[in-house]
């Protein structure tokens, strides 16, 4: 079945029941969406508490957080691709290969975690390039250093999660992420503000709370993975050794996925740093707009993982038609979610923005930031619909093994549709907050069209990462 939306209730009912239909999408995707929602809550409250703490803290949190996430998600793109191999081995009837794949991902996570910790030494030169005010730069460096030192916990938790997401058993991932949010949210508040016997740490407290949340996820997933039943069925303990052949395959397909994550976050990070040159109001408004946008974006990342799992299992079975059907069903769910959020962004921008008003600013002093952010949410409402296309089609292409296209689509789009046009605006004297946001919206739309065309061409149907037993 194509990605065409059902035109009647009978078609909806039929698509609900069939393999790769809405029921299967929600069965696999809802726990992942709930898990990503808990991550959204963690990030949202993190920035919410910081916005009430001081304007400087919220202005520093997004650039520093994006810089950290830029490096972290690059590594996750590589190690997390184990979920596709696991999905395809399950689909191909080879569960005994799962433990070996998991361990290559864990080994790579430990190596990448060490490298990320070393990047904390580069905090000062990285943030000096932005040209922000000295106090803002100091806060950015503090936040970045703590996140980098604890990033290995996030990588390990992500690798352990591939064992469940690749098999389509996503509830343990959801529960671990919810537990992390339960720990993180109150810690955010008490460490930022210095409540009870905790010291007032400001932006450093937000970073420490985030790292502790990562640790909770990693510990709980480790307990869930390494049990006797999983050892019997998948060899999760006995296959702990380094496997050069499997590691090379993970790197071959995972590295383009990692570069894709890098370019995707680089585009946003670069954009935020550039907006920062327009002044504190523009930067704070952009930070708040992206924070609100994350409410729409992060849950669809759960659907991205879900469609990759369903496509991977279908391709492992040698069933590309089933993969296409699952992709269409997932797209419908994602578009419904994004449309609902886009309406909220357009119709109720004021109440959303007011959540971020710092306690030390009066409504009058906050008026410029409020008005600017409300205007930016119109751009968010427009491009988030296109963003859902990119998220779902790229997830499907990755699930089939077409990671090279996903990498080049993001790289070429970032350079030629975002960065070069933005600097052209500057050369022409049209450099402004609205013109930059317009270019960013066009960039997201172009990525969506390219992803859709690639999927429709169907070259991914001929790819095989594993062969049926």
VOPAGU-2260 file (C-alpha; in pm, 1 decimal, decimal comma):
REM VOPAGU-2260
SITE   aa  ch    i         X         Y         Z
SITE  UNK   A    0       0,0       0,0       0,0
SITE  UNK   A    1     126,4     351,1     -83,0
SITE  UNK   A    2     170,8     646,7     150,7
SITE  UNK   A    3    -163,1     792,8      30,6
SITE  UNK   A    4    -389,6     893,0     317,1
SITE  UNK   A    5    -705,4     681,6     363,2
SITE  UNK   A    6   -1014,6     845,5     215,3
SITE  UNK   A    7   -1275,7     660,8     420,0
SITE  UNK   A    8   -1328,0     509,3     762,1
SITE  UNK   A    9   -1331,1     161,4     605,8
SITE  UNK   A   10    -980,9     220,2     466,5
SITE  UNK   A   11    -863,8     337,1     807,5
SITE  UNK   A   12   -1001,3      20,7     969,3
SITE  UNK   A   13    -837,6    -198,7     705,5
SITE  UNK   A   14    -501,9     -26,2     750,1
SITE  UNK   A   15    -529,5     -54,8    1125,2
SITE  UNK   A   16    -539,9    -432,8    1118,1
SITE  UNK   A   17    -299,1    -525,4     839,2
SITE  UNK   A   18      73,0    -600,3     888,3
SITE  UNK   A   19     264,1    -273,3     886,5
SITE  UNK   A   20     -57,8     -88,6     967,0
SITE  UNK   A   21    -145,3     168,2    1229,4
SITE  UNK   A   22    -180,0     -86,1    1510,3
SITE  UNK   A   23     172,5    -217,1    1455,6
SITE  UNK   A   24     309,8     136,2    1422,0
SITE  UNK   A   25     154,8     235,7    1753,5
SITE  UNK   A   26     253,3     -90,1    1923,3
SITE  UNK   A   27     619,8     -31,1    1840,4
SITE  UNK   A   28     615,1     346,5    1821,3
SITE  UNK   A   29     409,8     459,2    2119,8
SITE  UNK   A   30     658,2     334,9    2382,5
SITE  UNK   A   31     936,4     505,1    2184,9
SITE  UNK   A   32     727,1     820,3    2155,2
SITE  UNK   A   33     662,0     806,0    2530,6
SITE  UNK   A   34    1034,2     758,7    2588,5
SITE  UNK   A   35    1117,1    1054,2    2363,8
SITE  UNK   A   36     840,0    1250,9    2534,5
SITE  UNK   A   37    1017,7    1195,0    2864,2
SITE  UNK   A   38    1336,5    1324,1    2699,2
SITE  UNK   A   39    1133,6    1620,7    2575,3
SITE  UNK   A   40    1011,9    1682,8    2929,4
SITE  UNK   A   41    1371,1    1669,0    3053,7
SITE  UNK   A   42    1491,6    1922,8    2797,5
SITE  UNK   A   43    1182,2    2139,4    2827,5
SITE  UNK   A   44    1195,9    2164,8    3206,7
SITE  UNK   A   45    1572,9    2208,4    3192,9
SITE  UNK   A   46    1529,9    2520,0    2980,0
SITE  UNK   A   47    1216,1    2627,5    3161,9
SITE  UNK   A   48    1394,2    2632,9    3498,8
SITE  UNK   A   49    1696,3    2805,7    3343,6
SITE  UNK   A   50    1476,2    3070,1    3179,2
SITE  UNK   A   51    1332,8    3151,9    3523,4
SITE  UNK   A   52    1680,8    3151,6    3673,8
SITE  UNK   A   53    1825,3    3415,6    3437,5
SITE  UNK   A   54    1813,6    3540,1    3078,9
SITE  UNK   A   55    2185,1    3464,8    3044,3
SITE  UNK   A   56    2134,6    3099,0    3143,4
SITE  UNK   A   57    1863,0    3028,2    2886,2
SITE  UNK   A   58    2060,9    3219,7    2623,2
SITE  UNK   A   59    2366,8    3001,8    2694,0
SITE  UNK   A   60    2190,8    2666,6    2733,7
SITE  UNK   A   61    2082,3    2610,5    2374,2
SITE  UNK   A   62    2412,2    2694,5    2197,8
SITE  UNK   A   63    2611,4    2487,2    2447,5
SITE  UNK   A   64    2354,6    2206,8    2451,4
SITE  UNK   A   65    2345,3    2194,5    2072,3
SITE  UNK   A   66    2723,6    2188,8    2049,6
SITE  UNK   A   67    2730,8    1891,7    2287,9
SITE  UNK   A   68    2441,5    1721,3    2112,0
SITE  UNK   A   69    2613,8    1778,7    1778,0
SITE  UNK   A   70    2900,8    1553,9    1881,5
SITE  UNK   A   71    2691,5    1312,0    2087,6
SITE  UNK   A   72    2434,3    1237,2    1817,5
SITE  UNK   A   73    2709,3    1188,2    1560,4
SITE  UNK   A   74    2840,1     900,6    1770,5
SITE  UNK   A   75    2486,5     777,7    1841,5
SITE  UNK   A   76    2418,8     765,1    1469,7
SITE  UNK   A   77    2697,8     509,1    1439,3
SITE  UNK   A   78    2636,4     300,0    1749,7
SITE  UNK   A   79    2257,4     325,5    1724,2
SITE  UNK   A   80    2261,5     174,0    1376,0
SITE  UNK   A   81    2295,4    -159,5    1555,0
SITE  UNK   A   82    1914,9    -148,2    1586,4
SITE  UNK   A   83    1882,7    -186,4    1207,9
SITE  UNK   A   84    2114,1    -488,7    1200,8
SITE  UNK   A   85    1926,1    -640,3    1494,0
SITE  UNK   A   86    1592,5    -577,6    1318,3
SITE  UNK   A   87    1714,9    -736,3     996,9
SITE  UNK   A   88    1864,1   -1038,6    1175,4
SITE  UNK   A   89    1532,6   -1088,7    1357,8
SITE  UNK   A   90    1344,7   -1060,9    1030,1
SITE  UNK   A   91    1585,2   -1303,8     864,9
SITE  UNK   A   92    1537,7   -1562,7    1140,5
SITE  UNK   A   93    1890,2   -1531,6    1286,1
SITE  UNK   A   94    1845,0   -1423,3    1650,1
SITE  UNK   A   95    2178,1   -1583,2    1746,3
SITE  UNK   A   96    2355,2   -1291,9    1571,1
SITE  UNK   A   97    2194,0   -1027,0    1791,2
SITE  UNK   A   98    2432,7   -1048,9    2088,8
SITE  UNK   A   99    2738,2    -994,1    1869,0
SITE  UNK   A  100    2585,7    -682,6    1711,3
SITE  UNK   A  101    2494,6    -543,0    2053,2
SITE  UNK   A  102    2848,1    -584,4    2184,2
SITE  UNK   A  103    3007,7    -410,5    1885,7
SITE  UNK   A  104    2777,3    -116,2    1953,9
SITE  UNK   A  105    2873,4    -113,9    2323,4
SITE  UNK   A  106    3245,8    -130,2    2246,7
SITE  UNK   A  107    3211,3     157,3    2002,0
SITE  UNK   A  108    3014,0     354,3    2263,3
SITE  UNK   A  109    3293,5     325,7    2517,9
SITE  UNK   A  110    3551,4     441,7    2264,6
SITE  UNK   A  111    3339,2     732,8    2146,7
SITE  UNK   A  112    3257,4     824,8    2506,3
SITE  UNK   A  113    3626,8     861,3    2583,2
SITE  UNK   A  114    3677,9    1080,4    2277,8
SITE  UNK   A  115    3382,4    1301,6    2368,5
SITE  UNK   A  116    3517,7    1347,5    2720,8
SITE  UNK   A  117    3842,1    1473,9    2567,2
SITE  UNK   A  118    3654,2    1740,3    2369,5
SITE  UNK   A  119    3574,9    1913,0    2701,0
SITE  UNK   A  120    3930,9    2045,5    2679,3
SITE  UNK   A  121    3828,8    2239,1    2367,5
SITE  UNK   A  122    3538,6    2425,3    2527,2
SITE  UNK   A  123    3711,0    2764,2    2541,1
SITE  UNK   A  124    3826,7    2778,3    2175,7
SITE  UNK   A  125    3492,4    2639,0    2052,1
SITE  UNK   A  126    3277,8    2902,9    2221,3
SITE  UNK   A  127    3518,1    3189,6    2164,5
SITE  UNK   A  128    3440,0    3149,5    1793,2
SITE  UNK   A  129    3078,0    3249,2    1854,7
SITE  UNK   A  130    3174,1    3601,6    1963,3
SITE  UNK   A  131    2921,1    3604,3    2246,6
SITE  UNK   A  132    2961,3    3820,5    2556,5
SITE  UNK   A  133    3225,4    3695,8    2807,8
SITE  UNK   A  134    2969,9    3604,9    3076,0
SITE  UNK   A  135    2757,8    3416,4    2823,0
SITE  UNK   A  136    3064,7    3232,4    2695,3
SITE  UNK   A  137    3161,8    3127,0    3048,5
SITE  UNK   A  138    2817,5    2974,5    3104,5
SITE  UNK   A  139    2830,1    2797,7    2767,8
SITE  UNK   A  140    3168,1    2643,8    2850,9
SITE  UNK   A  141    3047,8    2518,7    3191,9
SITE  UNK   A  142    2737,9    2351,4    3049,7
SITE  UNK   A  143    2931,2    2193,6    2760,7
SITE  UNK   A  144    3214,9    2052,2    2973,7
SITE  UNK   A  145    2984,5    1869,4    3216,6
SITE  UNK   A  146    2774,5    1720,0    2934,8
SITE  UNK   A  147    3083,0    1598,3    2750,2
SITE  UNK   A  148    3231,9    1429,2    3056,8
SITE  UNK   A  149    2908,8    1236,3    3114,2
SITE  UNK   A  150    2824,8    1157,7    2749,8
SITE  UNK   A  151    2952,5     799,4    2771,6
SITE  UNK   A  152    2648,9     717,7    2988,2
SITE  UNK   A  153    2414,9     842,8    2717,5
SITE  UNK   A  154    2598,2     640,8    2450,1
SITE  UNK   A  155    2589,8     319,8    2652,1
SITE  UNK   A  156    2219,8     363,4    2727,8
SITE  UNK   A  157    2148,4     423,1    2359,9
SITE  UNK   A  158    2339,7     109,8    2258,3
SITE  UNK   A  159    2155,5    -103,2    2513,1
SITE  UNK   A  160    1827,9      37,7    2383,7
SITE  UNK   A  161    1899,9     -94,4    2032,6
SITE  UNK   A  162    1859,6    -448,5    2167,3
SITE  UNK   A  163    1493,1    -375,4    2237,6
SITE  UNK   A  164    1407,5    -127,3    1960,8
SITE  UNK   A  165    1558,9    -349,7    1690,7
SITE  UNK   A  166    1337,9    -636,4    1805,4
SITE  UNK   A  167    1028,5    -415,2    1819,8
SITE  UNK   A  168    1005,9    -462,7    2199,2
SITE  UNK   A  169    1019,0     -98,4    2293,2
SITE  UNK   A  170     850,3     -86,4    2634,6
SITE  UNK   A  171    1175,1    -130,6    2836,7
SITE  UNK   A  172    1323,1     170,8    2655,3
SITE  UNK   A  173    1015,7     373,4    2744,6
SITE  UNK   A  174    1027,7     275,1    3112,0
SITE  UNK   A  175    1398,5     351,7    3141,5
SITE  UNK   A  176    1352,3     696,1    2985,4
SITE  UNK   A  177    1055,7     775,3    3205,8
SITE  UNK   A  178    1256,7     676,7    3512,7
SITE  UNK   A  179    1535,2     907,3    3394,7
SITE  UNK   A  180    1286,9    1194,9    3366,4
SITE  UNK   A  181    1152,4    1122,8    3715,5
SITE  UNK   A  182    1506,9    1162,8    3848,4
SITE  UNK   A  183    1609,2    1449,3    3622,1
SITE  UNK   A  184    1320,8    1694,7    3661,2
SITE  UNK   A  185    1334,1    1744,1    4040,0
SITE  UNK   A  186    1713,8    1738,7    4032,5
SITE  UNK   A  187    1703,2    2014,7    3771,1
SITE  UNK   A  188    1501,7    2235,1    4001,1
SITE  UNK   A  189    1697,0    2178,0    4319,8
SITE  UNK   A  190    2044,5    2194,0    4161,9
SITE  UNK   A  191    1973,7    2502,3    3952,9
SITE  UNK   A  192    1813,1    2699,8    4235,0
SITE  UNK   A  193    1982,5    2554,5    4544,2
SITE  UNK   A  194    1681,7    2405,3    4723,5
SITE  UNK   A  195    1708,5    2219,4    5057,4
SITE  UNK   A  196    2067,8    2119,6    5126,9
SITE  UNK   A  197    2173,8    2137,0    4759,3
SITE  UNK   A  198    2405,8    2418,6    4648,0
SITE  UNK   A  199    2284,0    2675,3    4395,6
SITE  UNK   A  200    2465,4    2567,1    4078,0
SITE  UNK   A  201    2270,4    2749,0    3806,1
SITE  UNK   A  202    2345,2    2618,5    3457,8
SITE  UNK   A  203    2599,4    2368,5    3597,4
SITE  UNK   A  204    2322,7    2209,0    3802,7
SITE  UNK   A  205    2112,7    2159,7    3488,5
SITE  UNK   A  206    2401,4    1976,9    3322,0
SITE  UNK   A  207    2467,4    1755,5    3626,4
SITE  UNK   A  208    2098,4    1659,4    3644,1
SITE  UNK   A  209    2104,3    1564,7    3274,7
SITE  UNK   A  210    2408,0    1339,7    3319,6
SITE  UNK   A  211    2246,9    1167,9    3618,6
SITE  UNK   A  212    1936,6    1103,5    3406,9
SITE  UNK   A  213    2156,8     938,7    3142,8
SITE  UNK   A  214    2308,5     719,5    3411,1
SITE  UNK   A  215    1966,9     602,1    3529,6
SITE  UNK   A  216    1873,5     499,2    3173,5
SITE  UNK   A  217    2198,7     307,2    3120,9
SITE  UNK   A  218    2174,6     115,8    3450,2
SITE  UNK   A  219    1811,0      15,7    3407,3
SITE  UNK   A  220    1859,9    -100,5    3047,6
SITE  UNK   A  221    2170,2    -299,4    3142,8
SITE  UNK   A  222    1967,5    -484,0    3406,5
SITE  UNK   A  223    1693,1    -551,9    3151,6
SITE  UNK   A  224    1930,4    -674,5    2877,5
SITE  UNK   A  225    2176,0    -904,0    3053,3
SITE  UNK   A  226    1948,1   -1171,9    3193,8
SITE  UNK   A  227    1948,6   -1549,2    3152,9
SITE  UNK   A  228    1662,5   -1561,9    2903,4
SITE  UNK   A  229    1825,8   -1313,1    2668,5
SITE  UNK   A  230    2154,8   -1501,3    2693,1
SITE  UNK   A  231    1982,9   -1822,9    2587,6
SITE  UNK   A  232    1800,5   -1668,2    2293,6
SITE  UNK   A  233    2042,3   -1400,0    2174,8
SITE  UNK   A  234    2383,5   -1462,5    2335,3
SITE  UNK   A  235    2397,9   -1121,7    2504,5
SITE  UNK   A  236    2667,4   -1232,7    2752,9
SITE  UNK   A  237    2869,9   -1491,1    2567,9
SITE  UNK   A  238    2924,7   -1276,2    2255,4
SITE  UNK   A  239    3100,2    -993,4    2437,9
SITE  UNK   A  240    3415,5   -1018,0    2224,4
SITE  UNK   A  241    3530,9    -776,0    1956,8
SITE  UNK   A  242    3418,0    -891,4    1610,9
SITE  UNK   A  243    3621,3    -716,9    1341,4
SITE  UNK   A  244    3390,4    -817,5    1055,2
SITE  UNK   A  245    3072,7    -704,2    1231,9
SITE  UNK   A  246    3240,4    -385,0    1353,3
SITE  UNK   A  247    3343,2    -298,4     997,8
SITE  UNK   A  248    2985,3    -348,6     878,3
SITE  UNK   A  249    2852,8    -136,5    1163,7
SITE  UNK   A  250    3097,5     139,6    1072,0
SITE  UNK   A  251    3025,1     109,1     698,7
SITE  UNK   A  252    2653,4     172,8     738,4
SITE  UNK   A  253    2659,4     353,3    1070,2
SITE  UNK   A  254    2915,6     621,9     984,1
SITE  UNK   A  255    2696,4     777,2     710,7
SITE  UNK   A  256    2413,0     772,3     962,5
SITE  UNK   A  257    2639,8     947,9    1212,2
SITE  UNK   A  258    2742,4    1209,1     954,4
SITE  UNK   A  259    2374,2    1264,3     882,3
SITE  UNK   A  260    2310,8    1336,4    1251,5
SITE  UNK   A  261    2616,4    1562,4    1258,7
SITE  UNK   A  262    2503,2    1770,8     961,6
SITE  UNK   A  263    2145,8    1788,2    1088,2
SITE  UNK   A  264    2251,7    1921,9    1426,6
SITE  UNK   A  265    2533,0    2128,6    1275,5
SITE  UNK   A  266    2274,9    2315,2    1069,4
SITE  UNK   A  267    2071,7    2400,6    1380,8
SITE  UNK   A  268    2382,5    2478,6    1588,0
SITE  UNK   A  269    2527,6    2703,3    1317,1
SITE  UNK   A  270    2191,5    2874,1    1281,5
SITE  UNK   A  271    2168,5    2944,8    1655,3
SITE  UNK   A  272    2523,9    3078,7    1668,8
SITE  UNK   A  273    2455,7    3306,8    1369,6
SITE  UNK   A  274    2132,7    3436,2    1523,4
SITE  UNK   A  275    2333,8    3512,5    1836,7
SITE  UNK   A  276    2517,6    3785,4    1644,5
SITE  UNK   A  277    2186,6    3972,3    1607,3
SITE  UNK   A  278    2160,0    4035,8    1980,9
SITE  UNK   A  279    2033,1    3884,0    2305,0
SITE  UNK   A  280    1661,8    3924,5    2220,9
SITE  UNK   A  281    1700,1    3742,2    1888,1
SITE  UNK   A  282    1904,5    3464,3    2049,3
SITE  UNK   A  283    1669,1    3420,1    2345,8
SITE  UNK   A  284    1363,5    3415,6    2116,9
SITE  UNK   A  285    1525,5    3158,9    1887,9
SITE  UNK   A  286    1622,7    2943,2    2184,2
SITE  UNK   A  287    1267,4    2949,0    2318,2
SITE  UNK   A  288    1118,7    2878,8    1973,1
SITE  UNK   A  289    1344,1    2575,6    1927,1
SITE  UNK   A  290    1263,9    2458,0    2280,1
SITE  UNK   A  291     892,9    2468,1    2199,1
SITE  UNK   A  292     962,8    2304,8    1861,6
SITE  UNK   A  293    1124,2    2013,2    2044,6
SITE  UNK   A  294     780,1    1923,4    2181,7
SITE  UNK   A  295     676,7    1842,1    1824,5
SITE  UNK   A  296    1009,2    1709,7    1701,3
SITE  UNK   A  297    1134,0    1465,9    1964,1
SITE  UNK   A  298     826,4    1238,4    1977,0
SITE  UNK   A  299     851,9    1192,6    1599,4
SITE  UNK   A  300    1209,4    1075,0    1651,5
SITE  UNK   A  301    1047,8     780,5    1829,6
SITE  UNK   A  302     845,9     714,9    1513,4
SITE  UNK   A  303    1169,0     742,7    1313,4
SITE  UNK   A  304    1315,3     457,1    1518,4
SITE  UNK   A  305     989,9     261,5    1489,8
SITE  UNK   A  306     974,4     284,3    1110,2
SITE  UNK   A  307    1343,1     187,6    1088,4
SITE  UNK   A  308    1265,9    -122,4    1294,4
SITE  UNK   A  309     963,7    -223,7    1086,7
SITE  UNK   A  310    1142,0    -160,5     757,2
SITE  UNK   A  311    1451,0    -346,6     882,4
SITE  UNK   A  312    1251,1    -651,8     985,2
SITE  UNK   A  313    1058,0    -649,4     656,6
SITE  UNK   A  314    1377,0    -623,1     452,5
SITE  UNK   A  315    1529,6    -904,6     657,7
SITE  UNK   A  316    1230,1   -1117,2     554,8
SITE  UNK   A  317    1278,7   -1010,6     192,4
SITE  UNK   A  318     951,0    -813,8     190,5
SITE  UNK   A  319    1006,0    -458,9      52,1
SITE  UNK   A  320     631,0    -415,2      -7,6
SITE  UNK   A  321     573,6    -467,1     364,4
SITE  UNK   A  322     844,6    -208,9     433,1
SITE  UNK   A  323     667,7      44,4     210,0
SITE  UNK   A  324     334,8     -23,7     380,6
SITE  UNK   A  325     485,0      30,3     725,7
SITE  UNK   A  326     646,4     355,0     608,7
SITE  UNK   A  327     315,3     490,7     481,4
SITE  UNK   A  328     134,4     404,6     803,4
SITE  UNK   A  329     402,5     568,1    1016,7
SITE  UNK   A  330     394,6     879,6     799,7
SITE  UNK   A  331      20,0     917,9     856,3
SITE  UNK   A  332      65,2     903,3    1233,1
SITE  UNK   A  333     352,7    1153,8    1225,2
SITE  UNK   A  334     165,1    1398,6    1004,0
SITE  UNK   A  335    -139,7    1386,6    1231,3
SITE  UNK   A  336      78,7    1472,6    1532,4
SITE  UNK   A  337     265,3    1753,1    1355,6
SITE  UNK   A  338     -54,6    1907,2    1218,8
SITE  UNK   A  339    -209,5    1922,3    1565,9
SITE  UNK   A  340     102,3    2087,3    1711,0
SITE  UNK   A  341     130,4    2331,1    1420,4
SITE  UNK   A  342    -222,2    2454,6    1492,9
SITE  UNK   A  343    -131,5    2508,5    1858,4
SITE  UNK   A  344     181,1    2704,7    1760,4
SITE  UNK   A  345     -22,5    2933,2    1532,8
SITE  UNK   A  346    -330,7    2978,0    1749,4
SITE  UNK   A  347    -178,6    2986,4    2100,4
SITE  UNK   A  348     177,4    3121,3    2076,0
SITE  UNK   A  349     146,1    3364,4    2368,0
SITE  UNK   A  350      73,6    3115,9    2649,4
SITE  UNK   A  351     353,9    2888,1    2527,3
SITE  UNK   A  352     606,8    3169,6    2522,2
SITE  UNK   A  353     496,7    3298,8    2863,1
SITE  UNK   A  354     613,5    2971,8    3019,6
SITE  UNK   A  355     970,6    3088,1    2959,5
SITE  UNK   A  356     949,0    3436,2    3113,6
SITE  UNK   A  357    1233,9    3479,9    3366,2
SITE  UNK   A  358    1125,6    3564,8    3719,6
SITE  UNK   A  359    1357,8    3866,6    3727,5
SITE  UNK   A  360    1192,2    4026,2    3421,0
SITE  UNK   A  361     868,1    4218,1    3427,3
SITE  UNK   A  362     611,5    4154,0    3150,4
SITE  UNK   A  363     711,1    4486,7    2995,8
SITE  UNK   A  364    1079,7    4395,5    2990,1
SITE  UNK   A  365     993,4    4055,6    2845,5
SITE  UNK   A  366     762,8    4202,3    2579,9
SITE  UNK   A  367    1022,0    4214,0    2298,6
SITE  UNK   A  368    1126,0    3851,6    2352,8
SITE  UNK   A  369     760,4    3744,0    2376,8
SITE  UNK   A  370     656,1    3919,2    2057,1
SITE  UNK   A  371     958,9    3796,5    1864,2
SITE  UNK   A  372     919,6    3435,0    1976,1
SITE  UNK   A  373     548,4    3432,4    1889,4
SITE  UNK   A  374     640,9    3547,4    1538,4
SITE  UNK   A  375     903,9    3275,7    1504,5
SITE  UNK   A  376     653,9    3005,1    1600,8
SITE  UNK   A  377     472,7    3073,4    1272,0
SITE  UNK   A  378     785,3    2955,7    1090,0
SITE  UNK   A  379     801,5    2651,3    1317,1
SITE  UNK   A  380     438,0    2566,0    1241,0
SITE  UNK   A  381     510,1    2581,3     867,8
SITE  UNK   A  382     826,2    2374,1     850,6
SITE  UNK   A  383     739,6    2109,6    1111,9
SITE  UNK   A  384     494,2    1953,3     864,7
SITE  UNK   A  385     777,0    1908,6     614,7
SITE  UNK   A  386    1004,2    1793,9     895,2
SITE  UNK   A  387     778,7    1495,8     960,2
SITE  UNK   A  388     831,0    1382,1     598,3
SITE  UNK   A  389    1208,1    1394,9     638,0
SITE  UNK   A  390    1201,9    1215,5     971,8
SITE  UNK   A  391     987,5     924,4     851,2
SITE  UNK   A  392    1132,6     874,1     503,7
SITE  UNK   A  393    1490,7     899,6     632,4
SITE  UNK   A  394    1408,4     646,8     904,6
SITE  UNK   A  395    1272,7     409,9     640,5
SITE  UNK   A  396    1574,5     456,2     412,6
SITE  UNK   A  397    1809,3     388,5     702,7
SITE  UNK   A  398    1613,2      78,1     795,1
SITE  UNK   A  399    1671,5     -51,7     442,1
SITE  UNK   A  400    2043,1      37,5     447,8
SITE  UNK   A  401    2034,6     347,1     223,8
SITE  UNK   A  402    2239,9     554,1     466,9
SITE  UNK   A  403    2465,4     707,3     200,3
SITE  UNK   A  404    2177,5     901,4      45,6
SITE  UNK   A  405    2053,7    1020,2     384,7
SITE  UNK   A  406    2404,3    1150,9     459,6
SITE  UNK   A  407    2446,9    1333,6     127,8
SITE  UNK   A  408    2094,9    1474,5     132,9
SITE  UNK   A  409    2160,2    1639,4     468,8
SITE  UNK   A  410    2514,6    1751,9     380,4
SITE  UNK   A  411    2432,1    1907,4      44,6
SITE  UNK   A  412    2115,5    2065,8     182,1
SITE  UNK   A  413    2297,6    2217,9     478,2
SITE  UNK   A  414    2570,1    2375,2     264,0
SITE  UNK   A  415    2381,9    2482,6     -47,0
SITE  UNK   A  416    2028,9    2550,0      83,2
SITE  UNK   A  417    2104,8    2690,8     428,8
SITE  UNK   A  418    2456,7    2824,2     481,5
SITE  UNK   A  419    2536,0    2972,4     139,3
SITE  UNK   A  420    2194,8    3143,4      97,7
SITE  UNK   A  421    2219,6    3285,1     451,2
SITE  UNK   A  422    2556,3    3446,1     379,8
SITE  UNK   A  423    2423,5    3567,2      44,5
SITE  UNK   A  424    2156,5    3754,8     238,8
SITE  UNK   A  425    2428,8    3914,5     447,4
SITE  UNK   A  426    2622,0    4020,9     138,2
SITE  UNK   A  427    2305,4    4175,1      -8,3
SITE  UNK   A  428    2225,4    4360,2     314,7
SITE  UNK   A  429    1912,1    4154,3     381,2
SITE  UNK   A  430    2049,4    3988,6     696,2
SITE  UNK   A  431    1775,5    3986,5     961,2
SITE  UNK   A  432    1606,9    3747,9    1203,7
SITE  UNK   A  433    1308,3    3693,6     973,8
SITE  UNK   A  434    1516,5    3641,1     660,2
SITE  UNK   A  435    1732,3    3383,6     840,4
SITE  UNK   A  436    1427,5    3196,4     967,0
SITE  UNK   A  437    1278,7    3201,2     616,8
SITE  UNK   A  438    1594,1    3041,8     476,7
SITE  UNK   A  439    1586,0    2779,5     753,0
SITE  UNK   A  440    1223,5    2695,3     669,5
SITE  UNK   A  441    1308,5    2653,2     300,7
SITE  UNK   A  442    1601,4    2429,7     396,0
SITE  UNK   A  443    1376,0    2194,5     596,9
SITE  UNK   A  444    1124,6    2183,5     310,7
SITE  UNK   A  445    1387,7    2094,2      50,5
SITE  UNK   A  446    1515,5    1806,2     264,0
SITE  UNK   A  447    1161,6    1670,4     287,3
SITE  UNK   A  448    1105,0    1680,8     -89,2
SITE  UNK   A  449    1439,1    1511,1    -160,7
SITE  UNK   A  450    1368,9    1234,9      94,8
SITE  UNK   A  451    1023,3    1172,0     -51,8
SITE  UNK   A  452    1157,0    1150,0    -408,4
SITE  UNK   A  453    1433,4     908,6    -305,4
SITE  UNK   A  454    1188,3     680,6    -131,4
SITE  UNK   A  455     946,8     686,5    -424,2
SITE  UNK   A  456    1223,6     591,3    -668,5
SITE  UNK   A  457    1251,8     262,7    -478,2
SITE  UNK   A  458    1623,6     190,8    -509,7
SITE  UNK   A  459    1624,2      93,2    -143,3
SITE  UNK   A  460    1412,5    -212,3    -232,9
SITE  UNK   A  461    1716,4    -387,3    -379,5
SITE  UNK   A  462    1944,1    -340,4     -77,1
SITE  UNK   A  463    2023,8    -632,8     153,5
SITE  UNK   A  464    2222,1    -596,7     477,1
SITE  UNK   A  465    2156,2    -959,6     575,5
SITE  UNK   A  466    2017,6   -1258,6     391,9
SITE  UNK   A  467    1740,2   -1490,2     517,9
SITE  UNK   A  468    1862,5   -1802,4     697,3
